[in-house]
Amino acid sequence: MDQAELIEKVAKELNISNAQSQRLLKATLREIRDLLRVGHAVTIPHLGTFDTATYAEHRGYRPVSHDFAIFPKRRVPVFRTGTLLREEVYDIESDDAGAPT
């Protein structure tokens, strides 16, 4: 599913126009991004938590140039799934795709 399909499904579910649904989605994602930028976590019950992880400056190997470099300290976004989502998606007993062939 791509963004356009998601917008259509939300619009149909909420009985609103696609334009309103698109504005709703963009506003939600913008708020999550802005909160992550200032270091706040965003938890959506039953879905999960958007947060950031901070990596310290470290020395690492660059395989392309075959040398070592200092990688700067950085903060990256991370997502941890909620228990309910994880349990609903990882229902291996009802999924025949996980069975060996």
DRENROLUM-527833 format. One record per residue (C-alpha): residue in three letters; x, y, z. Coordinates in steps of 0.2 Angstrom, whole numbers, plus 5000, padded with zeros to 4 digits. Example, Ala and Ser with C-alpha at 12.3 -4.5 7.8 and 13.67 -1.06 7.14 Angstrom:
REM DRENROLUM-527833
@residuo->ALA; c1->5062; c2->4978; c3->5039
@residuo->SER; c1->5068; c2->4995; c3->5036
This chain:
REM DRENROLUM-527833
@residuo->MET; c1->5000; c2->5000; c3->5000
@residuo->ASP; c1->5007; c2->5017; c3->4996
@residuo->GLN; c1->5002; c2->5034; c3->5003
@residuo->ALA; c1->4988; c2->5038; c3->4990
@residuo->GLU; c1->4980; c2->5021; c3->4994
@residuo->LEU; c1->4981; c2->5025; c3->5013
@residuo->ILE; c1->4974; c2->5042; c3->5011
@residuo->GLU; c1->4959; c2->5035; c3->5001
@residuo->LYS; c1->4956; c2->5021; c3->5014
@residuo->VAL; c1->4956; c2->5034; c3->5028
@residuo->ALA; c1->4945; c2->5046; c3->5019
@residuo->LYS; c1->4932; c2->5032; c3->5016
@residuo->GLU; c1->4933; c2->5026; c3->5034
@residuo->LEU; c1->4930; c2->5044; c3->5041
@residuo->ASN; c1->4918; c2->5049; c3->5027
@residuo->ILE; c1->4929; c2->5064; c3->5022
@residuo->SER; c1->4937; c2->5070; c3->5006
@residuo->ASN; c1->4953; c2->5063; c3->5000
@residuo->ALA; c1->4960; c2->5081; c3->5002
@residuo->GLN; c1->4955; c2->5082; c3->5020
@residuo->SER; c1->4962; c2->5064; c3->5023
@residuo->GLN; c1->4979; c2->5070; c3->5015
@residuo->ARG; c1->4980; c2->5085; c3->5026
@residuo->LEU; c1->4976; c2->5075; c3->5041
@residuo->LEU; c1->4990; c2->5062; c3->5037
@residuo->LYS; c1->5003; c2->5076; c3->5033
@residuo->ALA; c1->4999; c2->5085; c3->5049
@residuo->THR; c1->5000; c2->5070; c3->5060
@residuo->LEU; c1->5017; c2->5065; c3->5052
@residuo->ARG; c1->5023; c2->5083; c3->5053
@residuo->GLU; c1->5019; c2->5083; c3->5072
@residuo->ILE; c1->5028; c2->5067; c3->5075
@residuo->ARG; c1->5043; c2->5073; c3->5065
@residuo->ASP; c1->5043; c2->5090; c3->5075
@residuo->LEU; c1->5042; c2->5081; c3->5092
@residuo->LEU; c1->5056; c2->5069; c3->5087
@residuo->ARG; c1->5067; c2->5083; c3->5082
@residuo->VAL; c1->5066; c2->5091; c3->5100
@residuo->GLY; c1->5069; c2->5074; c3->5108
@residuo->HIS; c1->5052; c2->5069; c3->5113
@residuo->ALA; c1->5045; c2->5051; c3->5110
@residuo->VAL; c1->5027; c2->5049; c3->5103
@residuo->THR; c1->5017; c2->5034; c3->5108
@residuo->ILE; c1->5002; c2->5028; c3->5099
@residuo->PRO; c1->4993; c2->5015; c3->5109
@residuo->HIS; c1->4992; c2->4998; c3->5101
@residuo->LEU; c1->5003; c2->5003; c3->5087
@residuo->GLY; c1->5020; c2->5008; c3->5095
@residuo->THR; c1->5032; c2->5021; c3->5100
@residuo->PHE; c1->5042; c2->5033; c3->5088
@residuo->ASP; c1->5058; c2->5039; c3->5097
@residuo->THR; c1->5076; c2->5043; c3->5094
@residuo->ALA; c1->5092; c2->5034; c3->5097
@residuo->THR; c1->5108; c2->5043; c3->5100
@residuo->TYR; c1->5125; c2->5036; c3->5093
@residuo->ALA; c1->5141; c2->5042; c3->5100
@residuo->GLU; c1->5155; c2->5048; c3->5090
@residuo->HIS; c1->5165; c2->5032; c3->5085
@residuo->ARG; c1->5179; c2->5026; c3->5074
@residuo->GLY; c1->5173; c2->5014; c3->5060
@residuo->TYR; c1->5179; c2->5006; c3->5044
@residuo->ARG; c1->5174; c2->5012; c3->5027
@residuo->PRO; c1->5175; c2->4997; c3->5015
@residuo->VAL; c1->5174; c2->5008; c3->4999
@residuo->SER; c1->5190; c2->5017; c3->5003
@residuo->HIS; c1->5198; c2->5003; c3->5014
@residuo->ASP; c1->5202; c2->5015; c3->5028
@residuo->PHE; c1->5195; c2->5020; c3->5045
@residuo->ALA; c1->5186; c2->5036; c3->5048
@residuo->ILE; c1->5178; c2->5045; c3->5063
@residuo->PHE; c1->5159; c2->5045; c3->5062
@residuo->PRO; c1->5151; c2->5060; c3->5071
@residuo->LYS; c1->5138; c2->5059; c3->5085
@residuo->ARG; c1->5121; c2->5057; c3->5078
@residuo->ARG; c1->5103; c2->5055; c3->5083
@residuo->VAL; c1->5092; c2->5044; c3->5072
@residuo->PRO; c1->5073; c2->5040; c3->5072
@residuo->VAL; c1->5068; c2->5022; c3->5079
@residuo->PHE; c1->5051; c2->5014; c3->5080
@residuo->ARG; c1->5046; c2->5001; c3->5093
@residuo->THR; c1->5031; c2->4991; c3->5089
@residuo->GLY; c1->5017; c2->4990; c3->5103
@residuo->THR; c1->5013; c2->4973; c3->5110
@residuo->LEU; c1->4996; c2->4972; c3->5103
@residuo->LEU; c1->5002; c2->4975; c3->5085
@residuo->ARG; c1->5016; c2->4963; c3->5087
@residuo->GLU; c1->5005; c2->4949; c3->5093
@residuo->GLU; c1->4992; c2->4952; c3->5079
@residuo->VAL; c1->5005; c2->4952; c3->5065
@residuo->TYR; c1->5015; c2->4938; c3->5072
@residuo->ASP; c1->5001; c2->4925; c3->5073
@residuo->ILE; c1->5011; c2->4911; c3->5065
@residuo->GLU; c1->4999; c2->4898; c3->5069
@residuo->SER; c1->4986; c2->4905; c3->5057
@residuo->ASP; c1->4999; c2->4909; c3->5044
@residuo->ASP; c1->5003; c2->4895; c3->5032
@residuo->ALA; c1->5017; c2->4906; c3->5024
@residuo->GLY; c1->5028; c2->4902; c3->5039
@residuo->ALA; c1->5026; c2->4883; c3->5037
@residuo->PRO; c1->5041; c2->4874; c3->5029
@residuo->THR; c1->5038; c2->4867; c3->5011
